[in-house]
Amino acid sequence: MKVIGLTGGIASGKTTVAGLFRQTNIPVICADEIARALTEPGTASLEKIVQHFGAAILSADGSLDRIKLAKTVFTNPDERKILESLLHPAVRKTLQIQIETEKAKGTAFLVLDIPLLFESNLDVLCDETICVYVDEETQIERHTNRSGHTRAHTQDRMRAQMPLTQKLSLATHVLHNQDTLTDLQAQFEKLVVKLGIKTNNSPA
């Protein structure tokens, strides 16, 4: 089984590319979805987070208020590192379990959708990696227009990740998402051929 790591930055189009892989019948494991599941009410990870950050980061129903938590960690690098230390080991363990499950099923190609792929050294789980790239100003413009956040908040979030220029230099493959969706799809289709992916995802 070939494991392909997919990464990018805020508003780079990584989620769009993950969707294109799914449309090609390639299974995608999303680290953000794992993190959300691990921080549902009653989970050990959420309990650890509350112990450090306090009950103020919970909503009225006891669920994690991600907006409140984000305001804390994206403006304070030390607090962000603490959050990562509390959550990332569990995410990594779950990723490894899900990878083994797909391998046992005979899956030929598997995509790991991981925003912090290189920052968390999770690229060691991958045979090849893909970075979805846009320039910094495009990231800021797209994210502020989409989320309604201020430019300053967007820049805080971007600083919490490795610059896309650095990810670009580390990745095996790069998809440039400066232009239209049609252009991105054309690059994706060429990459699929290059990777040797069969749309039926038949076992290798």
C-alpha positions as CSV (number, residue, x, y, z in Angstrom):
1,M,0.0,0.0,0.0
2,K,1.2,3.5,-0.9
3,V,0.6,6.2,1.7
4,I,0.4,9.7,0.4
5,G,0.6,12.7,2.8
6,L,-1.5,15.7,1.8
7,T,-0.8,19.1,3.4
8,G,-1.0,22.8,2.8
9,G,-1.9,25.9,4.7
10,I,-4.9,27.9,5.7
11,A,-7.1,28.5,2.6
12,S,-4.6,26.8,0.3
13,G,-7.1,24.4,-1.1
14,K,-6.0,21.2,0.7
15,T,-9.5,20.3,1.6
16,T,-10.5,20.7,-2.1
17,V,-7.8,18.3,-3.2
18,A,-8.8,15.8,-0.5
19,G,-12.3,15.9,-2.0
20,L,-10.8,15.2,-5.4
21,F,-9.1,12.1,-4.1
22,R,-12.3,10.9,-2.6
23,Q,-14.1,11.4,-5.9
24,T,-11.4,9.2,-7.4
25,N,-12.4,6.5,-4.9
26,I,-9.1,6.9,-2.9
27,P,-9.7,6.7,0.9
28,V,-8.7,9.8,2.8
29,I,-7.9,9.9,6.5
30,C,-8.3,13.4,7.9
31,A,-6.3,14.4,11.0
32,D,-8.6,17.2,11.8
33,E,-11.6,14.8,11.9
34,I,-9.6,12.5,14.2
35,A,-8.8,15.5,16.5
36,R,-12.5,16.4,16.6
37,A,-13.5,12.9,17.5
38,L,-10.9,12.7,20.2
39,T,-12.1,15.9,21.8
40,E,-15.8,15.0,22.0
41,P,-17.5,15.3,25.5
42,G,-16.4,12.5,27.8
43,T,-13.1,11.8,26.0
44,A,-9.8,11.6,27.8
45,S,-8.2,14.2,25.5
46,L,-10.9,16.7,26.2
47,E,-10.5,16.1,30.0
48,K,-6.7,16.8,29.7
49,I,-7.4,20.0,27.7
50,V,-9.9,21.3,30.3
51,Q,-7.5,20.5,33.1
52,H,-5.0,22.9,31.6
53,F,-7.1,25.6,29.9
54,G,-10.0,25.6,32.2
55,A,-13.7,25.1,31.8
56,A,-14.0,28.5,30.1
57,I,-13.1,26.8,26.8
58,L,-16.2,24.6,27.0
59,S,-19.6,25.5,25.5
60,A,-22.8,25.4,27.5
61,D,-23.4,21.8,26.4
62,G,-20.0,20.6,27.6
63,S,-18.5,20.4,24.1
64,L,-15.2,22.1,23.2
65,D,-15.6,25.7,22.1
66,R,-13.0,25.6,19.3
67,I,-13.3,29.4,18.7
68,K,-12.4,30.2,22.3
69,L,-9.6,27.7,22.3
70,A,-8.2,29.1,19.0
71,K,-8.1,32.6,20.3
72,T,-5.9,31.4,23.2
73,V,-3.5,29.1,21.3
74,F,-3.0,31.1,18.1
75,T,-1.9,34.2,20.0
76,N,0.3,32.3,22.4
77,P,2.9,29.9,21.0
78,D,3.6,28.3,24.4
79,E,-0.1,27.5,25.0
80,R,-0.3,26.1,21.4
81,K,2.7,23.8,22.1
82,I,0.9,22.6,25.3
83,L,-2.3,21.9,23.4
84,E,-0.3,19.9,20.8
85,S,1.5,17.9,23.5
86,L,-1.9,17.0,24.9
87,L,-3.6,16.0,21.6
88,H,-1.0,15.1,19.0
89,P,0.1,11.7,20.5
90,A,-3.5,10.5,20.5
91,V,-4.0,11.7,16.9
92,R,-0.8,10.0,15.8
93,K,-1.8,6.7,17.5
94,T,-5.3,6.8,15.8
95,L,-3.7,7.6,12.4
96,Q,-1.5,4.5,12.7
97,I,-4.4,2.3,13.7
98,Q,-6.4,3.5,10.7
99,I,-3.5,3.1,8.3
100,E,-3.1,-0.5,9.5
101,T,-6.8,-1.1,9.0
102,E,-6.7,0.1,5.4
103,K,-3.6,-2.0,4.8
104,A,-5.4,-5.1,6.1
105,K,-8.3,-4.4,3.7
106,G,-5.9,-4.5,0.8
107,T,-6.1,-0.8,0.0
108,A,-3.7,0.2,-2.8
109,F,-3.5,3.9,-2.2
110,L,-4.3,5.9,1.0
111,V,-4.2,9.7,1.5
112,L,-3.5,11.2,4.9
113,D,-4.9,14.8,5.1
114,I,-2.7,16.4,7.7
115,P,-2.3,20.2,8.0
116,L,0.7,19.8,10.3
117,L,2.3,17.0,8.3
118,F,5.8,18.2,8.4
119,E,5.6,20.2,11.7
120,S,4.5,17.0,13.5
121,N,7.0,14.7,11.6
122,L,4.0,12.7,10.4
123,D,5.6,12.6,6.9
124,V,7.5,9.6,8.2
125,L,4.3,7.6,7.8
126,C,4.1,8.5,4.1
127,D,5.7,7.2,1.0
128,E,5.2,10.4,-0.9
129,T,3.9,13.9,0.1
130,I,1.8,16.6,-1.7
131,C,1.7,20.3,-0.8
132,V,-1.1,22.5,-2.0
133,Y,0.5,25.9,-2.5
134,V,-0.7,29.5,-2.8
135,D,1.1,32.7,-2.0
136,E,0.7,34.3,1.5
137,E,-1.4,37.2,0.3
138,T,-3.8,34.9,-1.4
139,Q,-4.1,32.8,1.8
140,I,-4.9,35.9,3.8
141,E,-7.5,37.2,1.3
142,R,-9.2,33.8,0.9
143,H,-9.3,33.0,4.6
144,T,-10.6,36.5,5.7
145,N,-13.3,36.5,3.0
146,R,-14.4,32.9,3.9
147,S,-14.2,33.0,7.7
148,G,-15.0,36.6,8.5
149,H,-11.9,36.7,10.7
150,T,-9.6,39.7,10.8
151,R,-6.4,39.9,8.9
152,A,-4.5,39.9,12.1
153,H,-6.2,36.7,13.4
154,T,-5.6,35.0,10.0
155,Q,-1.9,35.9,10.3
156,D,-1.7,34.5,13.8
157,R,-3.1,31.2,12.6
158,M,-0.6,31.2,9.7
159,R,2.3,31.8,12.0
160,A,1.3,28.7,13.9
161,Q,2.1,26.6,10.8
162,M,5.2,26.1,8.8
163,P,5.4,28.6,5.9
164,L,4.0,27.2,2.7
165,T,7.3,28.1,0.9
166,Q,9.1,25.7,3.3
167,K,6.5,22.9,2.9
168,L,6.8,23.3,-0.8
169,S,10.5,22.5,-0.6
170,L,9.9,19.4,1.5
171,A,7.0,17.9,-0.5
172,T,7.5,15.2,-3.1
173,H,4.8,16.9,-5.3
174,V,3.3,20.4,-5.4
175,L,-0.1,21.5,-6.6
176,H,-0.4,25.2,-7.3
177,N,-3.8,26.7,-6.5
178,Q,-3.3,30.3,-7.5
179,D,-5.8,30.2,-10.3
180,T,-9.2,28.5,-11.0
181,L,-10.6,25.2,-9.8
182,T,-10.4,24.0,-13.3
183,D,-6.7,24.6,-13.3
184,L,-6.3,22.8,-10.0
185,Q,-8.3,19.8,-11.3
186,A,-6.1,19.6,-14.4
187,Q,-2.9,19.5,-12.2
188,F,-4.6,16.9,-10.0
189,E,-5.4,14.6,-12.9
190,K,-1.8,14.7,-14.1
191,L,-0.6,13.9,-10.6
192,V,-2.9,11.0,-10.3
193,V,-1.4,9.5,-13.5
194,K,2.1,10.2,-12.2
195,L,1.3,8.4,-8.9
196,G,0.0,5.4,-10.8
197,I,-3.4,5.6,-9.0
198,K,-6.1,3.4,-10.4
199,T,-9.6,4.9,-9.9
200,N,-11.0,1.6,-8.6
201,N,-8.3,1.6,-5.9
202,S,-7.7,-2.1,-6.6
203,P,-5.2,-3.8,-4.2
204,A,-1.5,-3.6,-5.2
